[in-house]
Amino acid sequence: RATGFAQTRPSSMRLAVASLLGSHLSRALLTRARRPSPCHSQAAAAFLRTSQMAAGPLTMRPGRAFLTARSATKDFTKPAARFTPVPKRVVGKVTRGVVGRGLVTTNASGDAKSDSSSSSSSQILPERLTWPARSHGAGTLRSAEIGQTITLCGWIDKQRDMGGLTFCDVRDHTGLAQIVGDDDTPAEARNLLSAVRAEWVVAVTGVVRERKDKNSRIPTGMVELLVTNVQVLNTVGKSLPFQISGDGDDDKTSEEVRLKNRVLDLRRPSMTANLQLRAKTIKNLRNVLENSNWDFMEVETPILTRSTPEGARDYLVPSRLQPGSCYALPQSPQLFKQMLMVAGVDRYYQVARCFRDEDLRSDRQPEFTQLDIEMAFTDMDGILELGEDLMCAAFEGGIGVELPRPFLRMTYADAMTKYGSDKPDLRYGLEMCVLNELLRGSEFKLFADAIESGGVVKALAVPEGDKISNSKLKPKGDVFNEAVKGGAGGLAFVRVGADGLTLDGGKALCEALQPVSERLVKTVPDAGPGSLILFGVGDEPSTNKALDRVRQYIAKEVLHLVPCASEDKAGHEDGGNRNHHAALWITEFPMFETNHDENRLEALHHPFTAPNQDDVADGGDITKARAVAYDMVYNGVEVGGGSLRIYRRDVQEKVFDAIGLSKKDAEEKFGYLMDAFQFGAPPHGGMAFGVDRLVMLLAGAKSIRDVIAFPKTATATCLLTQAPGTVTDAQLKDLHVAKLKSEKNPLGEDEK
C-alpha cells in the first residue's frame, strides 16, 4: 500500500511518507520483532522500495552505526537497535535533533537532492547575510488580517511534519502564530519547512487564512499563515540545555543552568513577559511623575562617588589618576538628591542604579534599580499621596489590579505589637497581643521570670485550632521548628474548650492560666471556643521575630489563608473580610536602633531623616525620638520608603553626634552636604521604590532574579559572563594595586 501510494505522490510527499514509515517500521520490525516471520521481511523490502523512490535515499542511525536504504544485503530479519530516520537531504552535524549548517537543493522539477557544492542551489543558510523586516508580530495576527499577505520573523517554536502537510509555530516577542505548508506551497518552501527544527531563525511570507481547527487557548488561534516563501536566517548548532517553548517548566531546570544560559532563558515566553512587564511598569511610573499634576524633572547623579560610613559595604573602584584613592559606587543617590533640592530643582526623580556589597537573598542583588524621588516644600501627606499614585499606576497599568485608596496607615509600634513585624501581611488576621499585665506574677515560672527580667509574653490565637495537631506544635513538629528558626527556645500552647473557658494542654501551664482563662480569651484577638493559643516568651525582638515567623507559616502553609491575588483583579474584600492586595504605610519609626556588636546607636533608616518635632521639643532627647519616616508595604513585602529630611546644619550635627560620628569625621565625609545646608536649603523630603522587588510582586515571580535581565547569583557572580574575573598584573599596576602572594599559615590554610 505504501509503495503504491508513494508512486502517485510528489517527491516531497514521498520523502515524508518514507520518513514516517521508517520511524514506525524501524521500531515495530527491527526492535520488537524477536521472531521475524516472512511478512516482516516483505514489509521491510516494501519500505526499502518506498524510500528508494523518494527524492534521495534515507539514512537511519542506530546509535553509532548507520544503515542506508541502499544496503540491500542487510538482513532485516534479525533484531536490531532502534533507528532514527534522518533525511540525507539535510547534510550536516546531527545531535539530539539539532542540525548544523547544511544545504537543500532543488532541480528544475522541484525534486530535492544532496549537493553541497552546487552553485545554483538554494542553501538553508545563504552565503550572504540578510536583514529581513517583519510586517506583523507573530502574536498580533487576528481575523482582521485574513486574506492579507504578510511576513513574520522569529524562531521556530514547534514543527509537526504530517507527510505532505507541515505545521510550524513561529514565535517572537509578541507571541506565536501557526504557519502551514501544503500542496499549494511551493516545493522549495515545503522542503525548508520539513527541514527546520526548534529555535531556528526564520522569515516566512504567506497569506493569512482562517484555521479549520481553531485554538482558543492562544490569541492567534483563529488564523494561520499559508506559507509561500521561507528563508532560514540561522540554525542551532548546539544542543538546547532546556526547552524554550511556552510549555517549558522552570521547576524542571535548575536556576544554575538557566543563569548560565541566560540568553536562551530570556527567550522563553514567561521571561519575555517579565521583561515586558518591567518596561511597562517603569513607563507607568514615569507617566505619573511627568504629568502636569506633579511635573517632576529627571536628573542623573554620579555613579563614581565617595564612600560613606553608614549603610552596607561599598563597592570600591581604585583611581588610576589619584594613587591610593578609591571611588565608591552609590548605595543610593541620597546626598545628591538633597543637594539638588538646595539647588532649586524642586521635584527630582531618577530610575537609578544602586550598588551594595552585602549578603544576598531571593529579593536582593548587589546591583539593583530604584525609583528615586525628592520634593521641596511638601509635607508627609503630600509625599504619601504621590506614593499611592505611583503604586496604583503600577498595579492597574501592569496587571489590571485596582488598589483601594486611601492606603491604611499603621505606626511602627502598632505593627510590632500586633504582628511582630514592621512589614506585616494584612491579607489574614492572626494578630498578637502582649500579656505582661495579665500574667505578671504568674505561677508559671517561665512567664513570670521573663516579665520580671524585662522581657515580654505575647500570644496569638488560631481559630479552628483543631486543624493543627499537637504533633506539629511539639518538638520536631513543623510549627515548633518554625519558632525555633525564628530564635525562640520553644513554643507553649493551650487549647480553648467548647465552653470558651476550659484550657487543655500542658498540665503546669493550664493550671497557671485556668484562674485567668476568661480574661485570657477576651484579651487575645480571635480567641474563643475551639481556638488554639500560642505563646512567645523572651526579649521583645526575639519574641516578635519568632511569632512573626510562626504566624506567616501557619497562614500560608498550614491553614492556607493567603488568597490568590490573580483571582482578585478588583482588589475588593472577600468573604474572609481580607483584602487580596493589602497595601499600607508604616509610619513613626524610631530614629535609632542599637548596634550591639559595636555598642552604639545607628540610624534605623539613615542619618539624614528628620526627628519628630514633638519628641525633641523643649530639649527632648533626640536618641529616643521617633523619625518622620514611612515605608510602603504590600502583602508583607517592603517595596519602598522614605522620610522628611533634615535641612539645617545644627540638627544634622546632633544626629551625627548621636550615632558617634565625630565632628572631624562628619566634616570629612559629609562636609559638602553640611556646607550646602548653609546656603539656604529648603524643607524637603522624598522616597524610593525598589523597582526589581515591585516588578517581582506584579509578575508573581519567586525571585527578583526572574525580573532582571542579567542577575547575579547568591554569591554575587554572573554565571553567563563569569564575572567577577581576574585581571592582569599590568591593569592592577595602573591602578596602584598590589596583589599579595599566597602563603601557608601554621594551620596549613592558604592566606593571601
N, C-alpha and C positions, 0 to 999 in steps of 0.2 A: 504493500500500500504506500509506504513511504517513497519507494522508488518511482512508482507511477505518479505520485503527487509532485515529486521534485521535477520530473521531466516536463511538467506543464507550467512550471512557475519561473519567474525571472531568476537570474543568477543570485541576486541579493537574498531572495527568499529561500533559494536552495541552500545557501550558506547558513541561514538562520535555522532552517529545518534540520540540517545536518548537525549543527551545534547542539540543538536541543536533544536530538536523538543520541548524539554522542554522550551527553551528560547523563541521560537516564539509562541508556543501554550499558554504558560502562559500569554503572552501579549494579543494575539488575543481572547482567550477563557475566561480567568479569569478576565481580566481587562476591555476589551471593550464590552463584551457581556452583555449588560444591560438586554436583554430579551432572555435568553438562549432557544434555540429550542432543540428538541430531538437529532438533529445531533451534537450539541455541546457535549452532554453527551456521545454520541457514540465515538466522536473523543477523548474526554478525557480518556475514557476507553481504546481506542486503544493505546493512549500514555502510560497508565499505563502498559498494557501488554508488550509494546515495552521496557520500562525501566526495567521491571522485568526480561526480557530475557537478558538484558545487564549484563555484568560481575559486579555484585554489584549494589544495588539499588541507585537511585538518591535522593539527599536531596535538596529541594528547600526552600529558606528563604524569606518570605515576611516581610522585616523589622526585627522585633524581633521574630515573630512567625515562626515555622518551619513546613513544610508539607513534609511527606515522601511518597514515592511511595507505601509503604505498607499500607497506610491509605485508605483502600478500602471503608471505611464507610463515607469518606469525601464527602460532597455534592458539586460536581464540577459545578453545575448549577447556584450557587449563585455568584454574582460579588465578586471579590477578589482583593487584592492588587497585585502589580507587583512582580513577583517571579524571583529570580536569581538562576539558577541551579548551584550547587556545587557538583562535583563528590565526593562521600563519600570515594573513594579510597585514596584521599589525606586527611589525618587526621591532624588536627592542627588548629590553630587560623587563621581565615579568616577576613581580614579587608580591605575593598576597593580593593579587588583583590590581596591583599598581603597575601601570605600563609606562615605560620610559619613552624617550624620543623615538618615533617610528614613522613609517610612511604608508599612505594609502594611495594607490594609483588606479586610474581608470583608463580604459581604452575608448575608442570611438563608440563602441556599442554599449558602454556603461559597465562592462564586466571588470571586476577588480582583479589585480594581480600584484604580487610582491615584486617590487623593483626599487631598491633604494638608490639606484644611480640614474634613473630616468630623469632627464632634464625637463621633459614635458609633463611630468606627473604633478598632481596637486598634493602637497605634503600635509600631514597632520600639523606639523609645525613649519610654517613657511620660513624661508631664509630671511625675509625682511621683517623687521618689527613693524607692527601696525598699531594704531591707536583709534579704534572704532568708537563711535559715540552712540549711546543708547537714546532711543526716543521716549521710552517709558521705563519706569521702575517695575521690576517683576511683581512686586506686591501691590501695584496700583491698578492692575487690569480689572475692569468691571464689564458689565453687559453693555455699557455705553460705547465700548471700543470694538464691538462685534463688527466685522467687515473691514476694519482698518488694517493696513499693512504697517507693522511696527518692528522695531529692533530692541531686543533685550540683551544685556551684557551682565555676566555674573558667573557663578560657579555651579557645576552640576551637583545637585543635592542627592538625587537618586536617578538610576537608569533601569528601565524594565524593557527588555527585548522580548516581544511576544512572537517573533517569527513573522517578518513582513510588516509588523506594526510595532513601532518603538516609542515608548513614553519616557520622557525625562522631566525632572523638576529642576528649573533654573532658579537659583537663589541669589539675592543681593541684599543690600541693607534695608530695603523696603519690604521684603518678604519673598515669597516664591510663587512661581507660576508653572503650570504644566505645559510642556511642548510635545508635539506629536509628529512622527514621521510615518506616512502610509504610502499607498500606491500612487498618490498624487504628488508625493515629494520627489524631487529629482534624485537620481541614483546616487550621485556623489554625496548629497546631504544625508540620504538614508545610511550610506556606508559610515559616514562620520558619526551619526547618532548611535549606530551599533557599536562603534569603537570607543566612545567616550566613557570615562569612569568617574567615580566620585571625586569632587574637588578640582576637576579640570576647569580651566577658564575658557569660556566660550562667548561668542557673539552670534546670536541667531536672529534671523529675519523671517517673518511669516505673516499670515493673516489670522486675526483673532476670530474664533468661531465659538458657538455655544457648545458646551460639553454635553455629551449624552448621559454619562453617569456623573451627576453633579456631586460636589463635595461641600457640604455646608459647614465643615469644620475650619475651613480657611477662607479668607476674604475673596480670593480669586477662584473659588471653587465652582463658579458658574460658567467659566470660559476656559479655553485653551488656545494655544498658538499652533496652527498648522504650518510646519516649517517649510520654507522654500530655499533657505540658504543657511549653512552652518560654517562658522570659522572658529577653529580651535586656536586660542591665543596662547595657552600654556597647558602643560600636563603636570602630573605629580610624579616626581622621581624618587620619592622615599615612602616607606610605609607610614600610614597615618597612625599617630600614637593613641588616638581615641576618635570616637565618632563625632563628626561635626554637625550632622543633621539635627533638626529640631527634636528628634526622638531621643537624642543622647541624654544620658543620665549622669549628672555631676557626681552623684554619690558613688558611682562605679569607677571613677577615675580619681586618683589621689591628687591633692592640691599641688604636690611637688611636681607631678607630671604636667599638670595644667600650667603652672607658672613657668616651667622650663620651656614649654611650647606655647607661650602666651600669644604669639601671633595667631596660631590656629584656634586657641581658646577664645580669643576675641571675635573670631569669625562665626562662632556659634550664635544662633539667633537669640538665645537668652542673654548672652553677654553684649551683643549688639544693642538689644533693647535697654540694657542697663546704661550703656554709654549715651544712648539717645535720651533717656530719662534724665541723666546728669546734665546734658547740654540744655535740655528743655527747662530744667529746674533753675539753672543759673540765668537763663534768659528771662524766666518769670520774675526772679528776684531783681534783676536789673530793671525790668519794666516798672516795678513798684517804686524803686529808688529814683528813677529818672523821670517819672511822670510829673505833671505840673503841681500836684499836691505836696510833694516832698522836695523835688528839684535838687537832688544830690549831684555832686561832681566826683568823677572817678579820678583819683590821683595815685600814681605809682610811687612806692617808697623803696629805699635801697635794700638790696639783698646782702651786700657786703657791708656790715656794720661792726660795732664793737661789742665785746662780751659784757654781760651784766651779771651781778652777783645773785640775783633772785631767779627762782624757777628751776627748770630742768637743766641738765648739762647742755652746753652749747656745742654745735659743730664748728670747729675752728679751721680757718684757711690761712696757712702761713703766707706772709707777704714777701715777695721777691725784692721789692724796692725798699722795704723797711726791715732790714735784717733783725730777726728776733721778735718781731711783732706779728700778731695774727688778727685777721678779721674773724667775726663770728657771723654765722648765718642766723637770720632773725627768728626768734621763737614766736614773735608776733610783731606787728608794726606799732605797738603801743605808744612808744615815746614819740615816734614821728607823727602819728596822727594827732597827738596832743599839741605838738608844736605847730601843726597845720591849723589848729584852732586859734592859736596865738597869732598865726599869720593872716587870719581873716578868711580862711576858706569856708568856714561856717558849716557846711554839710559835706562831709567827705565819705567816700566808700571805696573799697578795693576788693577784688577777688584775689586774695593774697596767698602766696606760697609761704609756708612756715616750716621750721625745722626744729626738732627736739631730739636730743640723744638720750632716750630713756627706754626702759624695758617695755616691750611691745605686748599687745594682746589683740583680740579679734577686732576691736574698734579703735586701734591706734596704729599709726605709721610714723616712721622717722621724718618723713616729709608729707605734709598734708595741706589742704586748701581750706581757707576760712573766708567767709564774707565779713569784712571788717568795716565798721561803721562808727562815725563820730559826729556829734552835733553840738553846736554852740547855742547858748540862750534857750535852753529847754529844761523841763523838769523830768522826773522819773516817769510820770504818766505819759508824757509825750513820747519818750523812747519806747515804753511798753506798747503803746498804740502802734508805733511803726513795726515793732517786732511781731505783733499779731497780724498786721497787714502782710508781712513777709511770709509768715507761716501759712496763712490762709491761701495766699497766691501759690505757694509751692505745692500744697496738697490738692487744691482744686484744679490748678493747671496741669499738675503732674499726673495724678491718679484719679481725679474726679471726686475727691472727698471734700465735703463742706464742713469745716471745723466750726462748732458753735462758739459764738462770741457773746460777751467778753470771756476771756480765759479766767479760770479760777486763780485766785492768789492765796498763797499759804506762806506763813512765816517759817523760817528755818526751825525755830523752837517747836512749833506745832508739828512740822513734818517729822522731826526726830522723835517726838513724844508718841505720835500716833502710828508711825510707820518704821521708825528706826533708820530712816534714810533721808538724805536731802534731795533725792530724786525718786520719789515714790510713784509706783504704778497704781493709778486710781481706777483701773478697769474692774477692780474687785475690792471687796472690803477687807476683812481680817485686820481690823485696827487693833493697836496695842494700847495699854494704859499702864500707869505707874501705880504700884500698890504699897508704897512705902508707909503711908499713913495708916492704911488698914492693917498692915502686918507688922508694924513696929512692936517689938516685944513678943513676937510670936513664939509659941512653944516649939516650932520647927526651927531648929538651931541654924540651919543653913541660911534661912531667910533672915533671922534675927541678927546673925553675925554680919551679913552683908550690909544690912541697913545701918547697923551700929558703926561700921567702919567707913561709912560714907558712900557705899555702893547703892545699887538700885535693884528692886524686884519688879519685873514687868511681866505682863500676861497678855495673851491673845486667845480668843475663843474661835473654835471652828464649829459652825452649825452642822448638824447631822454628823456628829463626831464618830458614829459607828462606821463611817466609810473608811476610817483609818484604824487599822488593827493595832493591838498592843505590841505586836512583834515589830512594827515599824517604828515604835516610839522607844523601845528598849535598846540597850547597847547592841551595836551591829545592825540595827534597823535603819531603813532609808532616811526617815525623818531625823532620828537621833544622829546619824552620821553627818547630815547637813548642819546641825547645830554645832557639832564638833569642828567641822571645817570652818565654821564662822568664828571659832575661837572660844566656844563655850566648853565647860568641863563636862556637861551632861545636859539632860533635858527632863525636868519634872513635869508631871501632868496629873490631872484628875478628870473624871467624867461626871457630868451632872445627871442625876437620875430623872425619871419621868415626872417626879413631883417638883422639880426645879430647886430642890434644897439638898437632897442626899448626894453625897460625894462618894465616888468609887475610885480607888487607885491604891497607891502605896499606903500601908497602914499608918505609919508615923505622920505622913503628910495629911492624910484625910482627918486623922484625929485632931491635928493642929488647926485645920481650916474649917472643920464642921461647925464650931461655935459662931463663925462669921460667914457661913455659907450664903445666907440670904443677901448680905451686903456685898459679898464677892460676886454673886451672879448679877446683881444690879450694877456693879461698878464696871465689870469687864464688858466691852461692847460685843453684842451678838451672843452673849452667854445666855443659856436657857435650858429647858428640858432637852436632854439628849445631846447636849453640846460637849465638846472636848476643850478643856482649858490647858494651855501650855504655858510654862513659866520659864523666864530667863533671869538669872541671878549673877551679880558681879559688878564690876565697874561699868559705868554707863556706856562708854564707847564700845566695849566688848559685847555687852548685852544687846545693844542696838544692832550691832553687826550680825550677831548670831541669830536673833529673832527675825531680822530682815531677810536673811538667807532662808530660814525655815518658812517664813511667810510666802516668799516667792516660789519655793519648791512645792509647797502644798497647793498653792493656787494653780500652778502650771502643770505639775507632773502627777499630782495625786487627785485633786478634785476637778481639774480641767476647767477652771473658772475663766480662763482668758479667752475671750471671743475671737473669732476670726475677723480681722479688720477688713479683708477683701469682701466680706459679705455685707458690710455696712457702709455703703458709699455715702449715705446721708449724714453719718456721724451722730445719729439720734440715740436716745437711750433705749435699751432693750428691756425685756421682761424682768431681768435681774436688776433693773434700775442702775445699770452701769454703762458708761459711755465706751464705745469701742475705740474711740480716738480721744484719749484723755490728755489734753494739753493744759498745763498750768504754769504759773510763775511761782518760784520760791524766792522770798524776799527776806530782808533783815538778817543777813548772815553776820556772824561775829567778825570783827575786824581782824582778829589774830587767832592763831592756834599755836599750841606748844610743840616745839620740836624737842622731843625727849632725848634724842641722841646728842644734840648739841646744847641742851638745857637753855633754850632761848625761845622767844616768840618769833613767829614768822607770819607774814600776811596770808590770810586764808585765800584771797583772790590774788591781788598784787598790791604792792605798797603805794600805788597811786590812786587807790579807792578812797573816796571821801568818807569820814566818820559821820554817823548820825548826829546832827547838831544838838538834839535834845540830850544826848548822852554825854556830850562834852561841854555843855553849857555850865557857866559858873565854875570853871576849873575842873570839870568832871574828868575821871581817869580815862584817857584815850585807850589804854590797853584793855579795858573792859567794855568798850563801846561797840555798838552794832555798826555795820557798814551799810552805806546806801548802795547795796548791790542786789542783783537779781539774776536768776538762772531760768532758762526756758527748759521745761521737762515735758517730754512726750512719751507716754506709755512706759515710764520708768527709765527713760534714757535722756541724759542731758544733751541737748542739741545746740545750746547757745547760752550766752550770759554776758553780763556787763555791769557797769556801775556809773554813778556820777563821780567825777574826778576832783581831785584836789587841784586848785588853780592859784594858790598862794604859797610863797616860799616858806613862810613861818610854819604853816600847818604841815607842809611836806617834811620839814626838818623834824617835827615832833614824831612823825611816823617812822622816819629813818632811825631816830633815837630809840623808839620803842622796839625795833627789831634788831638793835645792837649794831647798827651801821654808824661808824664814827663820822664826824664831820669831814675829815680828810678823805675817807673812802667815798663818802657821798659826793663830795666835790669832784673827785677823780672820775667816778662812774657816771654821775648824773648832773654834773655842773652845767652842761649846756641846756638841760631842761630847767634847772633852777634859775639860770640867768634869763631864760625866756619868760618865766613867770614874772620877772621884774619889769617886763616891757608892756604890761597891761594885758594879762591873759584873761579871756572872758570865761564865765562859768560854762562848763561843758560836760558832756557825758557820752557814753556810747555803748556798743556791744559788738559781739561777733558770733556768727553761726558757723558750726562745723559743717562744711558742705559735704564732705565724704560721709559723715555719720547721718546727715539728713537724707541724702540720696539712698543710703543703705536702708533706712526705715521706709522710705517711699517704695523702694523696689522689693521690700520683703526679703532682702539678702541676708545670709548668715554672717557675713563679714564685710568690712569696708573694702577688703581686697577685691571683692566681686564688683565694685563700682569704681575702681581706679584702673586706668588702662595698664600701667606697668608698676605694680606694687612691689614692696619688699616683703620678705618672709619675717617670721618672728625673731630671727637673728639679724635682721636689717641687711639682708643680702638680696641681690637680684639674680634669680636662677637663670634668667634669659641672657643677660649680659655678663654674668659672673662678677658683678660689682659688689663690694669694692675689690679692686685688684692691686697688684703690685706695680710699682713704678721704678724707673731706672735710677741708679745712683746719681746720674747726671741731673735728673729732674730734682731729686732731693737736694743736691748741692746748690742748684739755682735758688732754692727756697731756704737755703741756710739751715737745712735739717740734716742731722747726722743719724745714721742707723747703727745701733749698737750690735755687736756680735753676740751670738748666743753663747752662754757659758753654763757649766754644770755647777749647781749649788751642792752643798753637803748632802742633801736628800736625794740627789740624783735627778732632779727635775730640771727641765730647761728653764733658763732665766735670761730674759733679754733686757 
